[in-house]
Amino acid sequence: MAYSNRHNNNNSQSYAPSAPSFPGEQSPYTSAAAAAPNYYAHHSQSYPHGTTTTSSSNSAYGSYGQQYPPSSSSSEFPAGTHPDVIRSFQTVDRDRSGFIDEKELQQALSSTYHRFSLRTIRLLIFLFKNPNAPLTIGPKEFAALWTCLGQWQAIFQRYDKDRSGKIDSFELRDALYGIGYAIPASILQLLVSKYDDGSGRRVELNFDSFVECGLIVKGLTDKFKEKDRQYTGSATLSYDTFMSMVIPFLVSYN
């Protein structure tokens, strides 16, 4: 499994797409990363200046780069959060607790553009959970999750070239490579086989499954990078450390 840290020597912004970040995650373009020999780096296409990973204007996320003044009812959301994001959260937070659980999160996201499976919802909660209420999502986490999904949607649309609403294993490979993850063919086959329904037809992933795959690849790669600080492609792990890295991605959302 591989990733790349892209940076420009002239300190200008990189316009090649990168994997959406999790809450509290540092930018991948750090000076320490740039200075280290990078085992994971690979050459990928750069996009022209001005290209971003936001989706088109007719997307649910198309206008969310704008900044909006905070209202008195949305004080816990980050400043500039789009009113539709706040409204989606408040609509499902019927007890006005300020937190939503997995079923409420599923409803909030499904009412926007796509019905996510509970498996993907639980993975999202695991990655974006509120530290004080680990089984729920608060306003700040919801806003970050919403932005992350918008970025994944833009990536999905970029590689869904026939606009079928699904991508095959080759498009998944290209999408992951395009955001910095050079997945070995054997690992990609194992990942895609999870979605094989046994019909003998070519396996295709909808947006839900694509997000799940992307989050797993990014999450596990990031965990490994924490132990491979020199980016050599190898790390020494204790058994306990290895299990603590992998198990949450296997059991927290089943």
C-alpha positions as CSV (number, residue, x, y, z in Angstrom):
1,M,0.0,0.0,0.0
2,A,1.4,3.4,-0.9
3,Y,0.7,7.0,-0.8
4,S,2.4,10.2,-2.0
5,N,3.1,13.5,-0.3
6,R,2.9,16.1,-3.0
7,H,4.5,19.5,-2.6
8,N,5.9,22.3,-4.7
9,N,9.4,23.6,-4.2
10,N,8.1,27.2,-4.7
11,N,5.7,26.8,-1.8
12,S,2.7,27.3,-4.1
13,Q,-0.5,25.3,-3.7
14,S,-0.6,21.8,-5.1
15,Y,-3.6,21.3,-7.4
16,A,-3.4,17.5,-7.7
17,P,-6.3,16.0,-5.8
18,S,-5.5,14.4,-2.4
19,A,-7.4,12.2,0.0
20,P,-9.9,14.1,2.1
21,S,-8.7,14.7,5.7
22,F,-10.1,13.3,8.9
23,P,-10.8,15.7,11.8
24,G,-7.6,17.1,13.4
25,E,-5.4,15.7,10.7
26,Q,-2.4,17.7,9.8
27,S,-1.8,18.7,6.2
28,P,0.2,16.0,4.3
29,Y,2.4,18.7,2.9
30,T,4.7,19.1,5.9
31,S,8.3,20.0,5.7
32,A,9.3,16.9,7.6
33,A,7.5,14.7,5.1
34,A,9.0,16.6,2.2
35,A,12.6,16.2,3.5
36,A,12.3,12.4,4.1
37,P,13.0,9.9,1.3
38,N,9.5,8.9,0.3
39,Y,8.9,5.2,-0.4
40,Y,5.3,5.8,-1.2
41,A,5.7,8.6,-3.7
42,H,4.6,8.0,-7.2
43,H,4.1,10.2,-10.2
44,S,0.6,11.3,-10.9
45,Q,-1.1,13.7,-13.1
46,S,-1.3,17.3,-12.0
47,Y,-4.3,19.4,-12.7
48,P,-4.3,23.0,-14.0
49,H,-4.3,25.9,-11.6
50,G,-7.8,26.4,-10.2
51,T,-8.8,22.8,-10.3
52,T,-10.2,21.6,-6.9
53,T,-11.8,18.5,-5.5
54,T,-15.2,20.2,-5.0
55,S,-18.0,18.9,-7.2
56,S,-19.9,20.8,-9.8
57,S,-22.4,23.6,-9.1
58,N,-25.4,21.3,-9.5
59,S,-24.1,19.0,-6.8
60,A,-25.3,19.0,-3.2
61,Y,-21.9,20.3,-2.3
62,G,-21.3,22.7,-5.2
63,S,-21.8,25.9,-3.3
64,Y,-20.4,25.0,0.1
65,G,-17.2,26.8,-0.3
66,Q,-19.0,30.0,0.4
67,Q,-18.9,31.6,3.9
68,Y,-22.1,32.3,5.8
69,P,-22.5,34.4,9.0
70,P,-23.2,32.3,12.0
71,S,-26.8,32.3,13.4
72,S,-27.8,32.2,17.0
73,S,-29.1,28.7,16.5
74,S,-25.9,27.3,15.0
75,S,-23.2,28.6,17.4
76,E,-21.6,25.2,17.8
77,F,-21.0,24.8,14.1
78,P,-17.7,26.2,12.6
79,A,-18.1,29.7,11.4
80,G,-19.2,29.8,7.7
81,T,-20.9,26.5,7.8
82,H,-23.5,26.3,5.0
83,P,-27.1,26.7,6.3
84,D,-28.2,23.5,4.6
85,V,-25.6,21.5,6.6
86,I,-26.9,23.0,9.8
87,R,-30.5,22.4,8.8
88,S,-29.8,18.8,7.9
89,F,-28.3,18.2,11.4
90,Q,-31.1,20.0,13.3
91,T,-33.8,18.2,11.4
92,V,-32.7,14.8,12.6
93,D,-31.7,16.0,16.1
94,R,-35.2,15.8,17.3
95,D,-34.4,15.7,21.0
96,R,-32.2,18.8,20.6
97,S,-29.4,17.1,22.5
98,G,-26.8,18.6,20.1
99,F,-25.7,15.1,19.1
100,I,-27.0,12.5,16.6
101,D,-26.6,8.8,16.6
102,E,-26.0,6.4,13.7
103,K,-29.7,6.2,12.6
104,E,-30.0,10.0,12.7
105,L,-26.8,10.4,10.8
106,Q,-27.9,7.9,8.2
107,Q,-31.2,9.9,7.8
108,A,-29.4,13.2,7.6
109,L,-27.1,12.0,4.8
110,S,-29.7,10.0,2.9
111,S,-32.1,13.0,2.7
112,T,-29.3,14.9,0.9
113,Y,-28.3,12.7,-2.0
114,H,-27.6,9.1,-1.1
115,R,-28.6,6.4,1.4
116,F,-25.6,5.1,3.1
117,S,-25.5,1.6,4.6
118,L,-25.3,1.4,8.4
119,R,-21.9,-0.3,7.9
120,T,-20.5,2.9,6.2
121,I,-22.3,5.1,8.7
122,R,-20.6,3.3,11.6
123,L,-17.2,3.6,10.0
124,L,-17.9,7.4,9.5
125,I,-18.8,7.7,13.2
126,F,-15.7,5.8,14.2
127,L,-13.5,8.2,12.2
128,F,-15.4,11.4,13.1
129,K,-16.7,10.6,16.6
130,N,-17.0,13.2,19.3
131,P,-14.3,12.4,21.9
132,N,-16.8,13.1,24.7
133,A,-19.5,11.0,23.2
134,P,-17.9,8.3,21.1
135,L,-21.1,6.8,19.6
136,T,-22.5,10.1,18.4
137,I,-21.7,13.0,16.1
138,G,-21.8,16.7,17.3
139,P,-22.1,19.8,15.1
140,K,-18.4,20.3,14.5
141,E,-17.9,16.6,13.6
142,F,-21.0,16.7,11.4
143,A,-19.7,19.7,9.5
144,A,-16.2,18.1,9.0
145,L,-17.9,14.8,7.9
146,W,-20.1,16.6,5.4
147,T,-17.1,18.4,3.9
148,C,-15.2,15.1,3.7
149,L,-18.1,13.4,1.9
150,G,-18.3,16.3,-0.5
151,Q,-14.7,15.8,-1.4
152,W,-15.1,12.0,-1.9
153,Q,-18.1,12.7,-4.1
154,A,-16.0,15.0,-6.3
155,I,-13.4,12.2,-6.6
156,F,-16.1,9.6,-7.4
157,Q,-17.6,11.8,-10.1
158,R,-14.2,12.4,-11.7
159,Y,-13.6,8.7,-12.2
160,D,-17.2,7.6,-12.9
161,K,-16.5,8.4,-16.6
162,D,-19.6,6.9,-18.0
163,R,-21.8,8.6,-15.3
164,S,-23.4,5.3,-14.4
165,G,-23.3,6.1,-10.7
166,K,-21.0,3.1,-10.2
167,I,-17.3,2.5,-10.7
168,D,-15.5,-0.8,-11.4
169,S,-12.2,-2.1,-10.0
170,F,-10.2,-0.3,-12.7
171,E,-11.8,3.0,-12.0
172,L,-11.4,2.4,-8.2
173,R,-7.7,1.7,-8.8
174,D,-7.3,4.9,-10.8
175,A,-9.3,7.0,-8.3
176,L,-7.1,5.8,-5.4
177,Y,-3.9,6.3,-7.4
178,G,-5.1,9.7,-8.4
179,I,-5.3,10.8,-4.7
180,G,-2.0,9.2,-3.8
181,Y,-2.6,5.5,-3.0
182,A,-0.8,3.0,-5.3
183,I,-2.7,-0.1,-4.2
184,P,-1.1,-3.5,-5.2
185,A,-3.3,-5.5,-7.5
186,S,-3.7,-8.3,-5.0
187,I,-4.8,-5.9,-2.3
188,L,-7.2,-4.2,-4.7
189,Q,-8.8,-7.5,-5.6
190,L,-9.2,-8.4,-2.0
191,L,-10.8,-5.1,-1.3
192,V,-13.2,-5.3,-4.2
193,S,-14.1,-8.9,-3.5
194,K,-16.0,-7.7,-0.4
195,Y,-18.7,-6.4,-2.8
196,D,-19.0,-9.5,-5.0
197,D,-22.6,-10.7,-4.8
198,G,-21.7,-14.1,-6.3
199,S,-23.7,-13.5,-9.5
200,G,-20.6,-13.8,-11.7
201,R,-21.1,-10.2,-13.0
202,R,-18.4,-7.6,-12.9
203,V,-18.1,-6.1,-9.5
204,E,-19.1,-2.4,-9.4
205,L,-19.2,0.0,-6.5
206,N,-21.8,2.6,-5.8
207,F,-20.8,5.8,-4.0
208,D,-21.5,4.2,-0.6
209,S,-19.1,1.3,-1.2
210,F,-16.5,3.7,-2.8
211,V,-16.5,5.9,0.3
212,E,-16.1,2.8,2.5
213,C,-13.1,1.6,0.5
214,G,-11.5,5.0,0.4
215,L,-11.9,5.5,4.2
216,I,-10.4,2.0,4.9
217,V,-7.4,2.6,2.6
218,K,-6.7,6.1,3.9
219,G,-7.3,5.2,7.5
220,L,-5.1,2.1,7.5
221,T,-2.4,3.9,5.5
222,D,-2.4,6.8,7.9
223,K,-2.0,4.5,10.8
224,F,0.9,2.7,9.2
225,K,2.5,6.1,8.3
226,E,2.6,6.9,12.0
227,K,5.0,4.0,12.5
228,D,7.0,4.5,9.3
229,R,8.2,8.1,9.9
230,Q,11.0,7.9,7.3
231,Y,8.6,6.7,4.6
232,T,10.7,3.6,3.8
233,G,7.7,1.4,3.2
234,S,8.4,-0.8,6.3
235,A,7.9,-0.5,10.0
236,T,8.5,-2.6,13.1
237,L,5.3,-3.2,15.0
238,S,4.5,-5.1,18.1
239,Y,1.6,-7.6,17.9
240,D,-0.6,-5.4,20.2
241,T,0.1,-2.3,18.1
242,F,-0.7,-4.1,14.9
243,M,-4.0,-5.4,16.3
244,S,-5.0,-2.1,17.7
245,M,-4.4,-0.5,14.2
246,V,-6.4,-3.0,12.2
247,I,-9.2,-4.3,14.5
248,P,-11.1,-1.0,14.7
249,F,-11.6,-1.0,10.9
250,L,-12.8,-4.6,11.0
251,V,-15.2,-4.6,14.0
252,S,-16.3,-1.1,14.7
253,Y,-18.8,-0.8,11.9
254,N,-20.0,-4.4,11.3
